[in-house]
Amino acid sequence: MDIGDSYNPQIFYYTPMSKKNTVLFTLGLTSFLVPYMGSSLNLALPEIAKAFSLDVKQLGWINSGFLIATAVFQVPFAKIADLIGRRKVFLYGVALFGIASVACAFAWNFASLIVFRAFAGLGGAMVFGTNLAILSATYEQHERGRAMGILSSVVYMALAIGPFFGGILTHYLGWESVFYIPGAILIVQAFCIPFLINREWIEHKGKSFDKIGALIYGLALFCLIFGFSELPLTKGVCFSVAGILLLIFFYNYEKEKEEPVFQVRLFRSNKVFTLASLATFFSYAATMAVSFMISLYLQVVRGFDARIAGLVLISSAVVQSVVALYAGRLADKFEASKIAMLGMGLNAVGLLGLLFTGTQSPIYAIVAMLLFLGVGFGLFSSPNTKVIMGSVDKEHISQASATVGTMRLTGQAFSMGIAMMSVSLFVGGSQITPEKFENFMQSWKLTFAICAVLCIVGTYASSVNSIFIPHAQNRAKKEKKT
C-alpha cells in the first residue's frame, strides 16, 4: 500500500495469534516495571549522590545514560525484530534489562553505574521497539484504543507507585533496592514469555539489515542527545549541530535504500504519522523534567525526606493512570487526535502554573499543578499513540512502534538536557546549598517556561491532525466508492 498523505485507519486487521489478555498482561508487566524503576529512581537520587559524591549534573546522567542507549538502538532493533521475530527480540530485551538492572545495585562507582544503566537502556530499546507492534498484531483496530489505554494506564500507575515505594525502599533498604527488586522480577518474566506469548511475528524474513544506516542513525542520535545535555557549553553546541547534520545525511541516505533501517518516506509523505510523532516528542520533552526538578525541589530546597516527596509526586501519576484508562476507550469512539490535542493544551497550562512557584510556596499549590498535568498527560498518550499506529500499513508497524518509543525517549532526554542546562546556567557544577536556592529557582522557572512552549507547539501539531484526519478519511471513502 502506498505511503501517501491520506490517513489509513488500519483497514487491515490481525486475527489474534494468542490469547489477548495473556499478551496484554505480559506487555503490561514490562510497561509497568520499566517506568516504575525510572520514577522510583528519582527518589533515590539524593542517596546515590551521597554514596558516590555526585553533583546535580552527574545525577542527571543516571537517567540520561539510560535514555540515550534506549533511543539510539530502538529503531535498529525494530528492524531486526522484523527480520528475526518480534517476540524473540522482546524476550531478549526483557532479560537484558532485568540483568543490567540487578547489576546496577552492585555498582562500585559512578562509572560502573552508568555502564550498567546503558546496558539496561539497550534492553529497553529491544522492549520498546517491539511492544506496540506485538499489541497491534494482537488486537484489531476497533480494540486498540482500549488496549493502548490500559497500557498507558499501567505506565502511569507505575509512575504513581514508583515515587511512593521508591521513597520507602530507599529509606529502609537503601537505594540499591530500587534496582534489584524490579530487575529480579523481569528476569523471572523473561523465562515465562515463551509460554505467555506463543506466537512469533516475522515480517521481513530473509531480507538484509542496513548496518551502515543503523550506524549513521545511532551516531546522529547520540550526538544530538549528548549535545542537548551539554548545552550551553561549546561542546554541547558542537555535538548538537553534528547530530542535526548527521540526521539530514541519514535521511538522504535512507531514502535511496531498498531495505532501509528506517523507512524515512513515512515522515516525508505521511502527514498524519509525522505530526502525531512530533506531538509525541514535544509532549515527553516536557515530561521528564517535571519529576526531576520537583524531586530536587522537595528534598533539597524544602528539606522533605524521600517518603514525603514521593507522596507529593504520586498525585500526578494517579490521575494520569485513571484518565489514560478512559482516554483509550474514548479514542475508540471519538476522534483520537482531538482528545490528544486537549491533553497537550492542559499540559501547557499546568506547566505555566509551575512558573509561579517559589521557595516557600504552599505544597498544595504544587499538588494542584501536578493534578492538572496528570489530566493532560493522561488524555494525550494513548489517543495519540493510536493515531500513529493507525496511520501506517502492516509492513511498517514495527517501525511505527519504534518511532513512538524513540520520540518518547528522545523527548525525555531532551527534557533532561533542558533541566541540566538550566541548572548549569544558574547553579553551576556544584551541589545545591542554601545559598544557591534562589539560583535553583531561576533554573526551575527557565526549565518550565521552555517545557510550556514545547507543549504549545505540540498542541498545534495535534490540532492540525484533528483537522487533517477527517478530511483525509472522507477523501479515502470517496476514492473507495469510485
Protein Blocks (a to p, Z undefined) as FASTA:
>chain_A
ZZdfbdcehkaccddfbdfklmmmmmmmmmmmmmmmmmmmmmmmmmmmmmnopafklmmm
mmmmmmmmmmmmmmmmmmmmmmnopklmmmmmmmmmmmmmmmmmmpcbfklmmmmmmmmm
mmmmmmmmmmmmmmmmmpcfklmmmmmmmmmmmmmmmmmmmmmmmmmmmmmnojklmmmm
mmmmmmmmmmmmmmmmmcdcdfkgoiacdfklmmmmmmmmmmmmmmmmmpcbfklmmmmm
mmmmmmmmmmmmmmmpfbdfbdfklmmmmmklmmmmmmmmmmmmmmmmmmmmmmmmmmmm
nopafklmmmmmmmmmmmmmmmmmmmmmmmmmmcfklmmmmmmmmmmmmmmmmmmpcfkb
cfklmmmmmmmmmmmmmmmmmmmmmmmmmmpcfklmmmmmmmmmmmmmmmmmmmmmmmmm
mmmmmnomadcdfklmmmmmmmmmmmmmmmmmmmmmmmmmmmmmmmmmmmmmmmmmmmmm
ZZ
